[in-house]
Each structure stands twice: as C-alpha cells, then as structure tokens.
Amino acid sequence: MKMLYAIYSGKEDDLPIINMHCFENISGLERLDFLKKDKDSKIILDIPVISMGDRWKIYEISYKYSNDIANMFHDEFMMLMQNRVKVVLLFQC
C-alpha cells in the first residue's frame, strides 16, 4: 500500500521507507492492472484512489453495517460455532 501510494502521489521521498521486496513484483502488479506505464514509460497507478476523508467515511459505514449484520445473524452464527461443519478441499489452485 505504501509503495502504491508513493507512486500515486509522486512522493519519491517516501520510497526509501518501503520494503525493497515490494519492488520485485512490479511486473506482477502490472499484470494485475494495479500499475501501468504512461506514454513516457513512467510507472503510474491504474486503480482508483480515495482521499483520506473518504476512507474514514467508508470505515464509518462499514462499522455501522457490520454491526447491523452481526446482530442480524448472531444466533445463526453461534449455532454454527457450536455445530461446526468440516470443510473438505476438493481441488487445489
């Protein structure tokens, strides 16, 4: 995340604080459409970026509705925990 934000913001001063292993997978991030090269071959973000203010709004909404959902399914969840179901892996990716 730090690396992607440093690329997005263009703050090269932030790059030294990023673990160098993050940079080893730049081509993988390009294949996943997280990064791309602009017309000058500069690496740029290819994903939407939200502001910190919007981030906190999303956290507030997530907190509110996760509590609503947890309360709605509390009894079913507790029953599932008491009567565990064994999940069998049929294939491996």
Rosetta blueprint (number, residue, H / E / L):
1 M L
2 K H
3 M H
4 L H
5 Y H
6 A H
7 I H
8 Y H
9 S H
10 G L
11 K L
12 E H
13 D H
14 D H
15 L H
16 P H
17 I H
18 I L
19 N L
20 M H
21 H H
22 C H
23 F H
24 E H
25 N H
26 I H
27 S H
28 G H
29 L H
30 E H
31 R H
32 L L
33 D L
34 F L
35 L E
36 K E
37 K E
38 D L
39 K L
40 D L
41 S L
42 K L
43 I E
44 I E
45 L E
46 D L
47 I L
48 P L
49 V L
50 I L
51 S L
52 M H
53 G H
54 D H
55 R H
56 W H
57 K H
58 I H
59 Y H
60 E H
61 I H
62 S H
63 Y H
64 K H
65 Y H
66 S H
67 N H
68 D H
69 I H
70 A H
71 N H
72 M H
73 F L
74 H H
75 D H
76 E H
77 F H
78 M H
79 M H
80 L H
81 M H
82 Q H
83 N L
84 R L
85 V L
86 K L
87 V L
88 V L
89 L L
90 L L
91 F L
92 Q L
93 C L
